Amino acid sequence: MDLDEGKSSNASHSFLLEHGGNIEEEANRLGVKINSLIDASASLVPFSLPPCLYNCLLETIYGMDLRSYPNRNHSSLKEAIANYHQVSPDMVLPGNGASELITWAGRDAAAQGISLLPSPGFSDYKRALKCWNGDYVESLLPLKWNTNFPQNFPLKRIGNVIWITNPHNPTGQSWSRDSLEILLKNYSLVICDEAFLPLVPNGEKESLIPLVNNYPNLIVIRSLTKLFSIAGLRLGYVISSPNRLKEWQKWRDPWPMNSLAIATGKVIMNDKKILEKQIKKVQAWVKEEGSWLQSKLQNLNGIISHPSSTNFQLIESNVSLTRFREALARKSILLRECNSFKGLGENWLRISLQSKSNNRRMMKAINEVIEYIV
């Protein structure tokens, strides 16, 4: 099936999930130690865990929780998440990171018909659809945008289901709630991935979570990975209609989450002071360091630096950036190649914000290898 604005596909094709953060493989390839690399290919915050979370993990390890099977219903964690977002606990389902929940969203999407995937976009949505023989269409987003965020969602309606990332990965654009609510009236299912939204200054104002009560066709996926830099724990959650989540609970593995992740999630979501303090710190970092990096990149010859609302941004050139990226890797700076993103290619790279000192180290290295572009 061919459509004017994209290409449909199905699960019969082979597929490998492309993702940043392959730091162990890169260290082995470069012949260096992992801790010598600045990994700007993965979009994680540079801050250490709050002490209370370290204590929580230690107490879980040395207590009885690891000896027992986790609570399959995750009742206390559901209640903590529900209280924070002011929704009913039966509208919450914690998961083994956002990826597990994206898989179940893919099952619902495949049953509804053709999915629209804004491109370039996160490849895990395709992976989820392919699990269930789901058809999809890719429609290209405009690759020029201004600095005024949030913006109106720009794509025309195609298909029955739409997958939204807000803010969008990899462009860093953020969409307004008003423009996304229109989609809820035009699609049988809207899946909104808000993994990066807590990192965006004033981003919560654009969250679709307050709309879930009014729209049973809405799925909102959240992750605590980005905010706390705990990718190894695998901790996310979904907010949607109770009937939908009851079905997901039947489909999933008996124990999808481990006790460490459950305990950490309860501490984070039960104590608003911990969560709000982290959000405030991360958003201040995004605002300050994002502006600094954007201004420095804009002054480089041969580079177009695109504005972003969150902790990563795209750069573009008129020539291939492959040699430039490799030269930076040889200086222990890893950037995200964009060949796997439809509509981008080797003339694009994604850079994720680092700590203040590492951002300056990164820019120093970039200036030293800019000759590979110009």
Sequence and secondary structure as in RCSB ss.txt:
>XXXX:A:sequence
MDLDEGKSSNASHSFLLEHGGNIEEEANRLGVKINSLIDASASLVPFSLPPCLYNCLLETIYGMDLRSYPNRNHS
SLKEAIANYHQVSPDMVLPGNGASELITWAGRDAAAQGISLLPSPGFSDYKRALKCWNGDYVESLLPLKWNTNFP
QNFPLKRIGNVIWITNPHNPTGQSWSRDSLEILLKNYSLVICDEAFLPLVPNGEKESLIPLVNNYPNLIVIRSLT
KLFSIAGLRLGYVISSPNRLKEWQKWRDPWPMNSLAIATGKVIMNDKKILEKQIKKVQAWVKEEGSWLQSKLQNL
NGIISHPSSTNFQLIESNVSLTRFREALARKSILLRECNSFKGLGENWLRISLQSKSNNRRMMKAINEVIEYIV
>XXXX:A:secstr
 EETTEE B TTS      S  HHHHHHHHTS GGG EEETS        HHHHHHHHHHHHSSGGGS   TT H
HHHHHHHHHHTS GGGEEEESHHHHHHHHHHHHHHHHS EEEEES  THHHHHHHHTT  EEEEE  S   S SS
B       SSEEEEESS TTT   B HHHHHHHHTT SEEEEE TTGGGSTTGGGG SGGGTTT TTEEEEEESH
HHHT GGG  EEEE  HHHHHHHHHHS S  S HHHHHHHHHHHH HHHHHHHHHHHHHHHHHHHHHHHHHHHTS
TT EE   SSSEEEEE SS  HHHHHHHHTTTEEEEE TTSTT  TTEEEEE   HHHHHHHHHHHHHSGGGT 
